Amino acid sequence: MPTIPNPKNHPHPQPGQWPADGPHTARPTAERVREQLRLFLILLVGLIIVTQLPLPFRLGGFALALAIGWVGIQLLISMMALSRAGTSVRGWLAVIIGLGLAGVLTLVLGFQAVLYPMTVEHERCLSEANTLQAKETCNRLYQERLEKITRDLRTRPTP
């Protein structure tokens, strides 16, 4: 039979002693928010750089985009907590714009991943093109293939 502890022998913990106030949950401070913002900006610059790489390496941007989303949301939560505590917080707009940019770049990466063979062929064609006319030909062929895919999707019979 379980025993019920006597409340007199086990007083309620004080607010600083609650499990949620332990070392594993750091309260947001201005320094911690600055560190999170620094990490967020480094990840965002990394994503921008990775999206310029050739295609199999460019797909590594998905991991960076996931990290940016996580750090960005945690950063906004920390900024909100600091703001509620009465501390002046700057950088809201930068974080929101950064999350938006990361979202757009992730959509572009997703589009390129879906059309991977066609995108690789387009990049190879562009890398071998030595003149502006050859590059225009590569772009025209790529556009024609995209138009063919969209036309096929539009005319596809519905079940």
Solvent accessible surface area in square Angstrom, and as a share of the most:
residue,aa,sasa,rsa
1,M,225,1.00
2,P,122,0.77
3,T,126,0.73
4,I,159,0.81
5,P,84,0.53
6,N,71,0.36
7,P,102,0.64
8,K,178,0.75
9,N,108,0.56
10,H,120,0.54
11,P,106,0.66
12,H,156,0.70
13,P,54,0.34
14,Q,117,0.52
15,P,96,0.60
16,G,62,0.59
17,Q,122,0.54
18,W,119,0.42
19,P,104,0.65
20,A,72,0.56
21,D,45,0.23
22,G,22,0.21
23,P,140,0.88
24,H,139,0.62
25,T,60,0.35
26,A,60,0.47
27,R,164,0.60
28,P,43,0.27
29,T,72,0.42
30,A,43,0.33
31,E,84,0.38
32,R,89,0.32
33,V,12,0.07
34,R,122,0.44
35,E,88,0.40
36,Q,24,0.11
37,L,41,0.20
38,R,126,0.46
39,L,84,0.42
40,F,0,0.00
41,L,79,0.39
42,I,113,0.57
43,L,27,0.14
44,L,18,0.09
45,V,83,0.48
46,G,20,0.19
47,L,0,0.00
48,I,69,0.35
49,I,104,0.53
50,V,26,0.15
51,T,20,0.11
52,Q,140,0.62
53,L,70,0.35
54,P,77,0.48
55,L,3,0.01
56,P,81,0.51
57,F,133,0.56
58,R,21,0.08
59,L,52,0.26
60,G,41,0.39
61,G,0,0.00
62,F,74,0.31
63,A,71,0.55
64,L,40,0.20
65,A,14,0.11
66,L,140,0.69
67,A,36,0.28
68,I,0,0.00
69,G,24,0.23
70,W,169,0.59
71,V,18,0.10
72,G,0,0.00
73,I,95,0.48
74,Q,58,0.26
75,L,0,0.00
76,L,36,0.18
77,I,97,0.49
78,S,7,0.04
79,M,1,0.00
80,M,82,0.37
81,A,37,0.29
82,L,15,0.08
83,S,53,0.34
84,R,192,0.70
85,A,82,0.63
86,G,68,0.65
87,T,59,0.34
88,S,104,0.67
89,V,26,0.15
90,R,212,0.78
91,G,25,0.24
92,W,80,0.28
93,L,125,0.62
94,A,53,0.41
95,V,0,0.00
96,I,96,0.48
97,I,105,0.53
98,G,3,0.02
99,L,43,0.22
100,G,41,0.40
101,L,67,0.34
102,A,6,0.05
103,G,34,0.33
104,V,86,0.49
105,L,31,0.15
106,T,42,0.24
107,L,135,0.67
108,V,69,0.39
109,L,1,0.00
110,G,22,0.22
111,F,104,0.43
112,Q,35,0.16
113,A,35,0.27
114,V,121,0.69
115,L,24,0.12
116,Y,76,0.29
117,P,99,0.63
118,M,8,0.03
119,T,7,0.04
120,V,50,0.29
121,E,78,0.35
122,H,30,0.14
123,E,44,0.20
124,R,130,0.48
125,C,42,0.25
126,L,54,0.27
127,S,88,0.57
128,E,117,0.53
129,A,13,0.10
130,N,141,0.72
131,T,81,0.47
132,L,143,0.71
133,Q,142,0.63
134,A,35,0.28
135,K,85,0.36
136,E,116,0.52
137,T,50,0.29
138,C,6,0.04
139,N,66,0.34
140,R,124,0.45
141,L,86,0.43
142,Y,33,0.13
143,Q,92,0.41
144,E,80,0.36
145,R,99,0.36
146,L,32,0.16
147,E,98,0.44
148,K,110,0.47
149,I,61,0.31
150,T,61,0.35
151,R,132,0.48
152,D,71,0.37
153,L,107,0.53
154,R,199,0.73
155,T,102,0.60
156,R,154,0.56
157,P,118,0.74
158,T,125,0.72
159,P,177,1.12
